[in-house]
Every structure is written in C-alpha cells, then in structure tokens.
Amino acid sequence: SSTPRRSPQLQKRHFNSHHVHRQPYSIPKLVLSTLLLIGLVSLLSMRKETSQIRNIRRADEQANAVQKKVHSSRSVVETAVHTPSNDSSDANVGCYQHQNSTKDPFENNPHHKLTQHHHQNNTERQMQLQTTQPNPFALSPGELPGYTGWARPEQTLAGYFEITASSHFASQRYHAIVKSGEKFSLLITCNNEEGGTYICPEDGGTLFYVRAYGPSVITGDLTDHHNTSYSIEMYPVDPGEYTVEAVVTFSAPLEYSEFPINWNAGEETGAEEQRSQTDTTEEEPGYEGYLVYGFPLLIRVDPDESRSTSTSKQLCSKSQLTESSPQSSLSKGYWQVIDHVARSSHRPLTPDETGVSLDGYRMGLNSVGVRMHYLYAECELIHIRDIVGDASKGNGQLNQCLSTLGYVDNVVTEASGNHSYAGIVRFANDTINQTTSNIDADFNGIQVIFIGDSVMKLEMGFFQKLVGGSNTNGVNVTFIETNGGIHATLPNIASTLNEIQTRDKKRLSKKVILFNSGLHDIDILCCAKRSRTRNSTDALGKAESCVDAYRDIMTQFVQLIDTYRADLKVFRSTTAGWHKYGNHGFTWPASEMQPMSRSPHLAHHFNTIAYDIIQQQSSSILVIDGYWTTLARPDHTQTSDQNQVGKHLVHPGYEVLSVFARRWLMLILWGLCGQVLRG
C-alpha cells in the first residue's frame, strides 16, 4: 500500500468528564451513616485483634527462649567438632526450586506469585563481609550513566509494570540473594488497573534493555510470554552488590516484518516533494529509555563454594570461543571493573592527572572514571604479553605458530618500533585506511581476510597492531569493505576473493576469513530515513520486507564464504549499534527521536537470521559473538575530539576491540597450530 503507515500507538483508556476534572461532590446521608457503622465495627474488631496479637507475642517469646537454648547447645557441639553450621538464615535457601534442581521457576506458571519476603537480621552486612571478598572498585548505584539527555516520546508503559515473581527470596536490604554463576530471574507484568492513560497490550510486544552493574557489568535476556508478562534472566558471577536496571525501549513496537516504513511511498506519483516527505522517522516508534517502575533494584551475589576459587584458568578452547546459539554468549562472560578513579586504591595513569586528554577520555579515566576488562567465566583469553613475547627473541605465541607451520624465515628476531599496549590502544582508535593485498609475490605465511564495515575495520586495526607487536612478517591482512550493505557489495566481495585465490595458487600461505554484515544492511534496508537510497538502488528487490531482503542476500553471502577455500572461516555477529541508554559524552539532537530501525533490537534480530542461515547451510563456518559483548557496554564507545553522534552510536571502544582482536587471534592459533596453545 502507498498509504503511509503510522507508528503504533497504545490504546488509551476512556475517562468520563468527572474523572478528568474531579468536580467536588457532597456525601449523601445514607452513605455517611454506612461509613459510621463500618467504623464502629472496625473499632470492635481492632480490640479483639489486639488481644489476639498479645497472646501470639507471648507465645513467640516462649518459643524464642527455647530456640536460643537449642542454638546455644548446637554452637557448643559445633565448636567442639569444628563443623560449620547448616543454619543459613542469610543464605540462598529461598529459591523456588531446590538448589540442585534445573527446573525453571516459571516453566509451568509464568504468573507465579511473588513469594513472601524473608527478612534478614541486623547482622546481614557483617555476614556479607565475612563470606565475600568485595571488589574495591565495585560500582555503586548511580555510578554508570543511564538517561543522558536524548529526546524521547511522552508515550510509554514504563510506569505500568510491576515485579510479580522472582527466582530468589528477598531480604530486608536486597531484592534477591543469588549464588555466583546462578541464573537470576524476574517476572514483570503490565498492570491494567483503573486510572492509567494507556491499556497494556494483551499479546505483549514491549521491548526492553536489561543491565546490572556492581563488581562487574552484565546484561540480561528477556522472554515475552505474549500475555502482558515478561521474564528477565541474567547470570552474575563476581560476588558483591549489583544494581539491576530494566528499561522500556519501545512500548508499542512494530513487527520486524513491517520494516521498512513507507518503503514504496511516492512511487506511484514519482513526486520528489512527496518522496522527500517520506524521508522522516515520524512513522517509526521512537526510543524511550524509561526505567520500569520499581527499578533499579539491589541484589547480592554470594560466592558458590562448589565453584573453583582459583584465579588461574585454562586458555579458552575453540568451542568456548564460538557460539552454539544466538544467546549462548550471554552466560559465558562479563565485564569486570578493574579500576575506579573515585576510589582511594586508584593510582593515576595519565601523564598529568590534573588535566584531561582524548586518550584519557577513551580509557574512561577522564570520562566515567571506570576501566573494565572482559572475562570468560570458565576460561581465559590470551593476553597481549603472551602474543608479543620477547620481540628481540621472536618467542611470542604467534611466532611459535609461524615456526610450527614452517614459516621460519618470516619470524623477525630484531626488536623494532614501540609495541606497547598503550600504542595499540591509540592506533585502534585512530582512523584506519583500507588495507590492500599488495604483498610480495613470494609471500608465505598467514593471509588474514577481514570482510565487513567500519566496525570490522576498527577490529582489523587493533589486530594489525597486535600482530605488529609480535614483530613478524609472516602475517598479511586484507580488508574487503561492505559499507552500503551486501546487496551492493557482494559482487566486489566475490571478485576480490577470487583474485586472492588466483594469486595464492603458487604460495604456501594459509587463509583465514573473519566476516560480518549487519549494521549497514539494517540502515539501508530498514530505516525510513534511507527510503530514497533504498528505492533508487532497488535494495529490497522482490522481498516484501527488509528482513526478507536480508535473509535472501545473506544466504548468498554465506554460500560464497562456505564454498571458498580457506583454512578457517568465522562469522562475527553484529554489534549492538545505536545504543542510547547509558551512552554518554556528546550532544543529542533535541527535536529528533531515535527510530526503532536504528536500535540494538534490529541488530539482534538480524544476528538470529544470520545464525540460522549458517547453521542450515554450512558445517565449516564458525560463529563468534559481537552483540552481547557490546550490549553491556553503552558507556564505552568510540570517541573523538568533537564526539560525533553517528560513530559514537555504532563504534565500540578500545576495551571491546581488544577482546575482539585477541579472541580472533586465538581462533587462528587453534585452527592452524593448536599445539602452541596446548603447550
């Protein structure tokens, strides 16, 4: 249809005039008499209840006296045999399910009523200090940015939700007490009580963002039960206090199959004026970012005594680094806080701690005041020092791999240049020119091919500096650009890969490919702002929606990579682009909303499509995460002197790029010379 579709609007409740204006009214005599009678009955009931309460209190005092005697006797016995008590009034005994049970508390009844809270005694804080070793840099409530000033619509359901169930009991201070690594779940329900302006959609549909921060920063997953109820799940690992946030991003979103909005508007008349009028975002829902009523809330994570407390972990295996589903990365890792400027244990790192710098801002020292690193819960990423090794000796793990593969001549044994970690940071944040494949005809080594957009180019730049730190000539990097979407760049990708294949026939090189396509596809295919470009290039083809168009072209892309001869082929899922909540450091347009098409939700949906295609069509392509790793870090994005909005919303910062580059290098080492890592 050529009729412009409008953004979904919540159904409003109809009010009578007396509800709106609240006119004063007189109380009829009959009503007054009734109220007096009710008051008299209530007074008599209160006297009776007071007597009952007195009797109950007396019985409780007698029971407590007996309990103290029993507890005293038990303490004497336990002290004598050095056996810890099983009495755990402050422990996590309030779970709906048994500790060893794997049954989900909401599996049979998503409307399970919130169990009555069990309050802890006044020694709760003392017991916490005895049972945990708190991170000295842990974040307190309010120490990470939330709403930072973007323009947002007034229509929202954020105030209509309430927490109706929890997987863990609460205490006097905490909403829940969870064990490390345990799944923490909440059920929130949209309430249709009288008095609200809007009516909760009966089939659900509202979209959210979930985050928790404290000793570390994690995000969560959300399930829509399509009955006004939603389940939130997250997996905290580091012990300590966490602030949990749930944010309504879109109260009444469009279905993904409805994008793009107005993609064919103006085609019948061909009027340029009408076409320009469709290049707006008013038809798409606008990003809200309001905290759900009742949030933020505070939870406590206690150590799990059954889990290993050793700080030494094995290096991550190939299976641990790759994903088995679009959500599998959610519970694998987290961002641990490793430094906080507003803590006495912080030591200045900038050359002049009285001033500011762009590098200091990028590192968090001159901005949020926090630094983090990414940790896998069960394994460890390779460290930069192990990759580089002693540059003068060429003993880094990458050089060991090259020697194992027979590329001994390409290992340089003389130190040159500055390969410090700080140098890698600065290099990765600068603008990186496209790298071509102009290498010597007799090159033998590892040919690393990056295929993607500007985010992939940043990752490539960090990788180049990482490899450069190993002081080797045995790695060549090629970048193939997908800016504009794969519907426009797929022919160039195919021809460039064929050129590399032809050139390398007489070489003994190994080829590895890391590829992605998502953000540009979403922007061109789905966003209402890009309707002119979309129509002029026939980007959708015969597809009825941007989702169908991406599925068609991504299928061709996967087929191309799957049939290409390479030793390792990996798809990196699209990062959580256009993230507003928690993203800070620049001026927001005061009269422009962020449309739904430019939100992390579309990125996740496109990742799900890409994953399904790869699983169905290829057994050789691996998948690594780019989405969940970045979803938890809207506070850490690419910055510049002017802090442009565009790049700031889609480009991750150096802490993320470091994780991406080291993980990719680890996969290369596992794929080509795993014995180096095993040793």
MIDREN-842327 format. One line per field, with one value per residue (C-alpha): chain; residue number from 1; residue in one letter; y, x, z. Coordinates in steps of 0.05 Angstrom, whole numbers. Layout:
kette = (A,...)
nr = (NUM,...)
rest = (a,...)
north = (Y,...)
east = (X,...)
up = (Z,...)
This chain:
kette = (A,A,A,A,A,A,A,A,A,A,A,A,A,A,A,A,A,A,A,A,A,A,A,A,A,A,A,A,A,A,A,A,A,A,A,A,A,A,A,A,A,A,A,A,A,A,A,A,A,A,A,A,A,A,A,A,A,A,A,A,A,A,A,A,A,A,A,A,A,A,A,A,A,A,A,A,A,A,A,A,A,A,A,A,A,A,A,A,A,A,A,A,A,A,A,A,A,A,A,A,A,A,A,A,A,A,A,A,A,A,A,A,A,A,A,A,A,A,A,A,A,A,A,A,A,A,A,A,A,A,A,A,A,A,A,A,A,A,A,A,A,A,A,A,A,A,A,A,A,A,A,A,A,A,A,A,A,A,A,A,A,A,A,A,A,A,A,A,A,A,A,A,A,A,A,A,A,A,A,A,A,A,A,A,A,A,A,A,A,A,A,A,A,A,A,A,A,A,A,A,A,A,A,A,A,A,A,A,A,A,A,A,A,A,A,A,A,A,A,A,A,A,A,A,A,A,A,A,A,A,A,A,A,A,A,A,A,A,A,A,A,A,A,A,A,A,A,A,A,A,A,A,A,A,A,A,A,A,A,A,A,A,A,A,A,A,A,A,A,A,A,A,A,A,A,A,A,A,A,A,A,A,A,A,A,A,A,A,A,A,A,A,A,A,A,A,A,A,A,A,A,A,A,A,A,A,A,A,A,A,A,A,A,A,A,A,A,A,A,A,A,A,A,A,A,A,A,A,A,A,A,A,A,A,A,A,A,A,A,A,A,A,A,A,A,A,A,A,A,A,A,A,A,A,A,A,A,A,A,A,A,A,A,A,A,A,A,A,A,A,A,A,A,A,A,A,A,A,A,A,A,A,A,A,A,A,A,A,A,A,A,A,A,A,A,A,A,A,A,A,A,A,A,A,A,A,A,A,A,A,A,A,A,A,A,A,A,A,A,A,A,A,A,A,A,A,A,A,A,A,A,A,A,A,A,A,A,A,A,A,A,A,A,A,A,A,A,A,A,A,A,A,A,A,A,A,A,A,A,A,A,A,A,A,A,A,A,A,A,A,A,A,A,A,A,A,A,A,A,A,A,A,A,A,A,A,A,A,A,A,A,A,A,A,A,A,A,A,A,A,A,A,A,A,A,A,A,A,A,A,A,A,A,A,A,A,A,A,A,A,A,A,A,A,A,A,A,A,A,A,A,A,A,A,A,A,A,A,A,A,A,A,A,A,A,A,A,A,A,A,A,A,A,A,A,A,A,A,A,A,A,A,A,A,A,A,A,A,A,A,A,A,A,A,A,A,A,A,A,A,A,A,A,A,A,A,A,A,A,A,A,A,A,A,A,A,A,A,A,A,A,A,A,A,A,A,A,A,A,A,A,A,A,A,A,A,A,A,A,A,A,A,A,A,A,A,A,A,A,A,A,A,A,A,A,A,A,A,A,A,A,A,A,A,A,A,A,A,A,A,A,A,A,A,A,A,A,A,A,A,A,A,A,A,A,A,A,A,A,A,A,A,A,A,A,A,A,A,A)
nr = (1,2,3,4,5,6,7,8,9,10,11,12,13,14,15,16,17,18,19,20,21,22,23,24,25,26,27,28,29,30,31,32,33,34,35,36,37,38,39,40,41,42,43,44,45,46,47,48,49,50,51,52,53,54,55,56,57,58,59,60,61,62,63,64,65,66,67,68,69,70,71,72,73,74,75,76,77,78,79,80,81,82,83,84,85,86,87,88,89,90,91,92,93,94,95,96,97,98,99,100,101,102,103,104,105,106,107,108,109,110,111,112,113,114,115,116,117,118,119,120,121,122,123,124,125,126,127,128,129,130,131,132,133,134,135,136,137,138,139,140,141,142,143,144,145,146,147,148,149,150,151,152,153,154,155,156,157,158,159,160,161,162,163,164,165,166,167,168,169,170,171,172,173,174,175,176,177,178,179,180,181,182,183,184,185,186,187,188,189,190,191,192,193,194,195,196,197,198,199,200,201,202,203,204,205,206,207,208,209,210,211,212,213,214,215,216,217,218,219,220,221,222,223,224,225,226,227,228,229,230,231,232,233,234,235,236,237,238,239,240,241,242,243,244,245,246,247,248,249,250,251,252,253,254,255,256,257,258,259,260,261,262,263,264,265,266,267,268,269,270,271,272,273,274,275,276,277,278,279,280,281,282,283,284,285,286,287,288,289,290,291,292,293,294,295,296,297,298,299,300,301,302,303,304,305,306,307,308,309,310,311,312,313,314,315,316,317,318,319,320,321,322,323,324,325,326,327,328,329,330,331,332,333,334,335,336,337,338,339,340,341,342,343,344,345,346,347,348,349,350,351,352,353,354,355,356,357,358,359,360,361,362,363,364,365,366,367,368,369,370,371,372,373,374,375,376,377,378,379,380,381,382,383,384,385,386,387,388,389,390,391,392,393,394,395,396,397,398,399,400,401,402,403,404,405,406,407,408,409,410,411,412,413,414,415,416,417,418,419,420,421,422,423,424,425,426,427,428,429,430,431,432,433,434,435,436,437,438,439,440,441,442,443,444,445,446,447,448,449,450,451,452,453,454,455,456,457,458,459,460,461,462,463,464,465,466,467,468,469,470,471,472,473,474,475,476,477,478,479,480,481,482,483,484,485,486,487,488,489,490,491,492,493,494,495,496,497,498,499,500,501,502,503,504,505,506,507,508,509,510,511,512,513,514,515,516,517,518,519,520,521,522,523,524,525,526,527,528,529,530,531,532,533,534,535,536,537,538,539,540,541,542,543,544,545,546,547,548,549,550,551,552,553,554,555,556,557,558,559,560,561,562,563,564,565,566,567,568,569,570,571,572,573,574,575,576,577,578,579,580,581,582,583,584,585,586,587,588,589,590,591,592,593,594,595,596,597,598,599,600,601,602,603,604,605,606,607,608,609,610,611,612,613,614,615,616,617,618,619,620,621,622,623,624,625,626,627,628,629,630,631,632,633,634,635,636,637,638,639,640,641,642,643,644,645,646,647,648,649,650,651,652,653,654,655,656,657,658,659,660,661,662,663,664,665,666,667,668,669,670,671,672,673,674,675,676,677,678,679)
rest = (s,s,t,p,r,r,s,p,q,l,q,k,r,h,f,n,s,h,h,v,h,r,q,p,y,s,i,p,k,l,v,l,s,t,l,l,l,i,g,l,v,s,l,l,s,m,r,k,e,t,s,q,i,r,n,i,r,r,a,d,e,q,a,n,a,v,q,k,k,v,h,s,s,r,s,v,v,e,t,a,v,h,t,p,s,n,d,s,s,d,a,n,v,g,c,y,q,h,q,n,s,t,k,d,p,f,e,n,n,p,h,h,k,l,t,q,h,h,h,q,n,n,t,e,r,q,m,q,l,q,t,t,q,p,n,p,f,a,l,s,p,g,e,l,p,g,y,t,g,w,a,r,p,e,q,t,l,a,g,y,f,e,i,t,a,s,s,h,f,a,s,q,r,y,h,a,i,v,k,s,g,e,k,f,s,l,l,i,t,c,n,n,e,e,g,g,t,y,i,c,p,e,d,g,g,t,l,f,y,v,r,a,y,g,p,s,v,i,t,g,d,l,t,d,h,h,n,t,s,y,s,i,e,m,y,p,v,d,p,g,e,y,t,v,e,a,v,v,t,f,s,a,p,l,e,y,s,e,f,p,i,n,w,n,a,g,e,e,t,g,a,e,e,q,r,s,q,t,d,t,t,e,e,e,p,g,y,e,g,y,l,v,y,g,f,p,l,l,i,r,v,d,p,d,e,s,r,s,t,s,t,s,k,q,l,c,s,k,s,q,l,t,e,s,s,p,q,s,s,l,s,k,g,y,w,q,v,i,d,h,v,a,r,s,s,h,r,p,l,t,p,d,e,t,g,v,s,l,d,g,y,r,m,g,l,n,s,v,g,v,r,m,h,y,l,y,a,e,c,e,l,i,h,i,r,d,i,v,g,d,a,s,k,g,n,g,q,l,n,q,c,l,s,t,l,g,y,v,d,n,v,v,t,e,a,s,g,n,h,s,y,a,g,i,v,r,f,a,n,d,t,i,n,q,t,t,s,n,i,d,a,d,f,n,g,i,q,v,i,f,i,g,d,s,v,m,k,l,e,m,g,f,f,q,k,l,v,g,g,s,n,t,n,g,v,n,v,t,f,i,e,t,n,g,g,i,h,a,t,l,p,n,i,a,s,t,l,n,e,i,q,t,r,d,k,k,r,l,s,k,k,v,i,l,f,n,s,g,l,h,d,i,d,i,l,c,c,a,k,r,s,r,t,r,n,s,t,d,a,l,g,k,a,e,s,c,v,d,a,y,r,d,i,m,t,q,f,v,q,l,i,d,t,y,r,a,d,l,k,v,f,r,s,t,t,a,g,w,h,k,y,g,n,h,g,f,t,w,p,a,s,e,m,q,p,m,s,r,s,p,h,l,a,h,h,f,n,t,i,a,y,d,i,i,q,q,q,s,s,s,i,l,v,i,d,g,y,w,t,t,l,a,r,p,d,h,t,q,t,s,d,q,n,q,v,g,k,h,l,v,h,p,g,y,e,v,l,s,v,f,a,r,r,w,l,m,l,i,l,w,g,l,c,g,q,v,l,r,g)
north = (0,71,98,117,72,106,88,41,79,50,43,98,89,129,175,209,284,279,235,288,350,317,362,368,330,322,258,232,219,144,138,177,131,70,96,109,38,9,50,23,-49,-37,-10,-71,-116,-79,-90,-164,-168,-130,-185,-239,-204,-200,-275,-290,-246,-282,-349,-324,-301,-370,-403,-357,-374,-448,-435,-396,-455,-503,-457,-448,-524,-532,-479,-514,-580,-548,-512,-577,-616,-556,-567,-506,-496,-515,-459,-409,-353,-308,-360,-371,-420,-383,-408,-433,-496,-539,-518,-579,-573,-548,-534,-463,-430,-400,-461,-483,-418,-352,-316,-348,-301,-267,-308,-273,-240,-268,-212,-218,-195,-136,-175,-182,-133,-165,-234,-209,-182,-249,-290,-247,-212,-148,-116,-50,-17,-43,7,36,53,112,107,86,132,119,172,223,273,247,267,215,209,220,156,99,38,42,62,5,-53,-88,-145,-204,-261,-274,-335,-319,-294,-223,-196,-132,-98,-138,-156,-223,-262,-304,-351,-337,-365,-379,-355,-297,-288,-238,-235,-167,-157,-98,-76,-55,-23,34,104,95,131,71,-1,-56,-96,-165,-200,-165,-139,-86,-85,-74,-66,-100,-86,-99,-68,-74,-113,-126,-105,-155,-153,-199,-234,-223,-270,-244,-291,-253,-245,-179,-216,-217,-258,-227,-272,-256,-294,-254,-285,-237,-234,-168,-119,-106,-51,-82,-38,-54,-2,3,18,13,5,-8,-31,-52,-124,-135,-158,-89,-54,-12,40,76,39,48,114,164,112,118,194,199,267,288,330,271,227,277,279,204,212,222,180,201,137,93,85,128,102,115,91,100,56,5,24,-9,-7,-1,-54,-83,-156,-191,-246,-293,-340,-410,-456,-512,-469,-465,-403,-408,-346,-388,-413,-452,-416,-415,-472,-464,-488,-438,-381,-398,-397,-452,-405,-331,-326,-374,-318,-286,-331,-340,-276,-208,-141,-137,-69,-64,10,68,140,154,101,111,49,82,103,158,132,194,237,296,276,349,354,315,284,247,183,191,201,139,98,121,159,227,207,157,145,70,18,-54,-117,-176,-243,-311,-347,-414,-398,-343,-302,-298,-238,-187,-202,-276,-257,-209,-246,-221,-184,-190,-266,-276,-323,-298,-349,-322,-330,-400,-416,-389,-432,-493,-481,-476,-401,-393,-342,-294,-290,-226,-231,-158,-111,-51,1,14,-44,-24,-36,39,44,-9,30,94,60,25,89,128,128,67,67,6,-46,-76,-141,-112,-163,-194,-248,-298,-285,-347,-341,-329,-289,-257,-231,-184,-173,-121,-49,7,-33,-91,-41,-18,-90,-101,-41,-68,-136,-106,-71,-135,-175,-119,-126,-197,-166,-214,-210,-275,-246,-206,-170,-155,-116,-121,-68,-80,-7,4,-67,-134,-124,-72,-100,-176,-175,-137,-186,-245,-216,-196,-265,-297,-251,-272,-345,-339,-301,-351,-414,-416,-397,-438,-389,-405,-366,-347,-305,-263,-234,-196,-156,-125,-51,-24,-74,-53,20,15,-38,-20,53,103,156,116,107,148,107,43,59,85,23,-27,-54,-95,-129,-174,-180,-155,-131,-113,-177,-220,-179,-191,-265,-271,-234,-264,-333,-316,-287,-350,-394,-353,-360,-433,-454,-411,-449,-425,-458,-421,-384,-346,-301,-247,-227,-154,-108,-74,-10,55,42,104,84,94,123,190,243,283,329,296,329,359,350,283,215,152,107,34,12,42,5,-56,-97,-98,-118,-178,-199,-197,-237,-291,-294,-299,-353,-395,-389,-411,-470,-493,-484,-492,-540,-504,-433,-417,-361,-314,-261,-187,-169,-189,-166,-96,-93,-88,-30,30,71,51,72,106,179,236,309,330,266,259,225,177,140,146,105,47,41,5,30,0,-46,-81,-81,-113,-171,-179,-179,-227,-275,-276,-288,-345,-378,-371,-405,-460,-470,-471,-493,-513,-546,-477,-461,-530,-525)
east = (0,24,-12,40,36,38,77,36,0,-21,-95,-119,-169,-233,-248,-314,-312,-317,-255,-216,-240,-254,-313,-328,-388,-430,-435,-507,-534,-544,-470,-449,-489,-459,-388,-402,-428,-367,-322,-356,-349,-276,-263,-292,-251,-187,-197,-207,-144,-103,-118,-100,-35,-16,-27,14,71,73,76,132,174,169,187,247,273,271,305,361,375,377,421,469,475,487,541,578,577,597,655,680,680,699,640,606,532,479,435,434,386,426,437,401,351,291,295,231,268,317,390,406,344,350,275,258,214,170,165,96,67,96,47,75,61,119,134,132,199,243,277,347,371,415,480,468,522,572,558,567,636,655,631,654,717,688,718,748,728,656,605,553,482,483,556,542,505,431,389,437,390,364,296,243,167,119,81,109,87,146,101,51,96,106,151,105,155,227,271,301,276,289,319,310,364,366,312,347,408,439,498,555,540,467,412,373,302,247,177,148,75,40,-17,-84,-110,-160,-131,-77,-78,-58,-81,-29,-29,-57,-8,54,105,140,216,267,340,367,433,465,528,570,636,623,575,529,467,407,359,283,227,159,103,54,5,29,84,159,216,284,345,417,478,520,588,630,607,581,523,491,445,394,362,304,288,229,258,194,125,88,140,128,135,203,167,134,200,215,162,138,188,144,111,113,128,60,65,141,136,203,167,126,188,227,169,176,249,228,226,158,125,172,166,215,265,241,292,249,265,210,172,205,275,332,335,392,413,471,514,548,606,588,630,623,656,732,760,826,846,885,843,858,860,793,783,753,685,686,703,648,573,521,461,446,441,496,547,501,524,596,629,623,658,696,711,787,796,756,782,735,767,826,861,864,933,939,955,953,1016,981,927,906,886,847,864,830,867,846,774,776,805,750,798,773,700,661,723,719,761,739,764,725,729,703,672,704,767,817,832,903,940,976,1042,1036,1023,1081,1130,1202,1204,1280,1275,1212,1183,1112,1057,1043,1116,1115,1056,1091,1152,1108,1077,1146,1147,1212,1241,1185,1200,1239,1288,1307,1265,1236,1184,1141,1093,1066,994,982,1007,957,901,918,926,859,821,851,821,847,856,835,890,902,934,997,1046,1109,1098,1138,1099,1089,1051,981,934,881,819,771,703,658,640,674,668,706,757,769,777,826,867,873,891,945,977,971,1007,1057,1076,1099,1150,1135,1129,1090,1020,986,920,868,804,743,691,615,595,527,504,519,464,510,579,571,597,660,670,666,715,765,764,774,833,865,852,885,945,957,957,1033,1042,1045,1002,944,880,832,769,730,666,604,548,492,492,494,442,395,406,395,341,300,307,253,307,340,278,307,371,331,285,338,381,324,355,295,287,226,226,165,206,277,280,265,313,370,354,359,424,456,441,482,538,542,543,601,643,624,650,712,777,804,832,786,721,686,624,625,554,534,550,495,494,455,451,425,414,480,515,544,594,562,503,438,392,336,280,295,277,317,275,264,301,365,365,400,336,342,415,397,341,388,440,388,374,448,459,401,427,497,471,427,477,547,586,652,634,641,604,633,596,596,528,524,596,578,506,531,578,539,585,646,642,689,702,736,751,682,646,603,537,539,604,593,529,557,632,656,715,784,767,717,765,818,771,751,823,851,793,802,877,863,817,871,921,872,854,925,971,933,993,1022,964,961,1034)
up = (0,-16,46,98,159,226,288,333,388,454,465,513,569,561,620,639,650,725,726,688,725,792,810,885,909,973,1013,1017,1087,1073,1054,1115,1161,1128,1138,1212,1221,1186,1232,1294,1271,1254,1324,1357,1311,1328,1403,1390,1345,1397,1448,1397,1380,1454,1461,1398,1421,1488,1453,1407,1467,1498,1431,1422,1492,1474,1407,1440,1487,1427,1387,1446,1454,1379,1379,1435,1398,1331,1364,1395,1329,1284,1239,1206,1220,1169,1195,1138,1155,1108,1054,989,1017,989,918,887,866,902,895,852,810,739,733,712,765,711,666,687,711,687,733,796,852,888,949,1016,1032,1086,1122,1149,1217,1233,1223,1148,1127,1175,1148,1077,1092,1123,1064,1005,983,952,891,916,850,850,823,870,848,800,781,709,661,647,614,585,552,486,460,474,466,524,509,550,590,638,697,685,702,768,792,802,813,829,827,895,962,984,1048,1085,1043,978,928,920,944,888,885,837,767,784,739,769,741,749,722,706,687,655,702,673,736,731,728,676,610,568,565,565,500,516,470,497,448,491,483,540,556,619,654,722,749,812,816,742,687,654,611,610,564,562,542,521,543,499,557,588,626,611,642,654,661,678,704,754,771,813,885,912,906,838,815,766,714,667,615,567,499,457,489,423,372,301,279,246,183,177,162,123,136,72,30,-32,-13,-71,-125,-158,-170,-172,-140,-110,-58,-33,-33,9,58,69,90,162,225,250,225,266,341,379,430,502,553,616,676,692,755,815,784,796,849,890,892,926,896,944,927,906,949,898,844,838,870,834,795,745,687,625,558,523,475,405,430,487,440,390,397,394,391,384,461,483,495,547,604,582,604,637,643,708,738,748,764,791,795,854,898,945,915,846,822,768,698,655,645,680,729,737,664,612,545,489,506,579,558,514,571,619,664,642,629,671,714,706,669,656,623,595,630,609,668,654,615,597,535,510,538,495,531,510,438,435,479,476,409,407,410,370,422,423,411,341,322,351,307,245,261,271,202,170,160,199,151,167,241,255,313,319,360,324,340,401,412,480,499,501,430,409,443,407,340,344,358,301,231,194,119,79,75,6,-15,-45,-17,-45,-97,-55,9,51,116,143,99,144,108,142,108,139,154,194,259,226,201,273,295,238,260,331,303,259,318,359,304,294,367,351,304,248,172,169,172,117,127,73,84,39,52,59,71,37,52,20,-32,-63,-45,-55,-127,-105,-47,-94,-145,-91,-60,-129,-141,-76,-93,-161,-134,-78,-121,-123,-50,13,52,99,91,147,140,191,162,182,151,191,211,140,117,173,157,82,82,143,163,140,132,76,33,-24,-28,-19,-77,-124,-116,-113,-50,-29,-96,-95,-19,19,79,99,140,79,37,87,91,15,7,70,42,-19,24,67,5,-23,41,52,-17,-14,1,67,130,178,165,222,224,278,298,290,348,389,348,362,437,473,545,581,520,540,521,464,448,429,377,419,369,337,364,350,305,322,259,288,354,382,374,298,305,349,301,242,281,293,218,201,253,227,155,175,216,158,101,128,172,164,186,260,296,349,388,376,403,477,488,466,492,564,547,520,565,524,451,401,418,383,399,374,394,332,345,286,300,375,369,328,341,403,445,453,510,465,406,448,464,391,366,418,410,335,341,390,339,286,332,349,276,248,304,366,398,412,459,488,507)
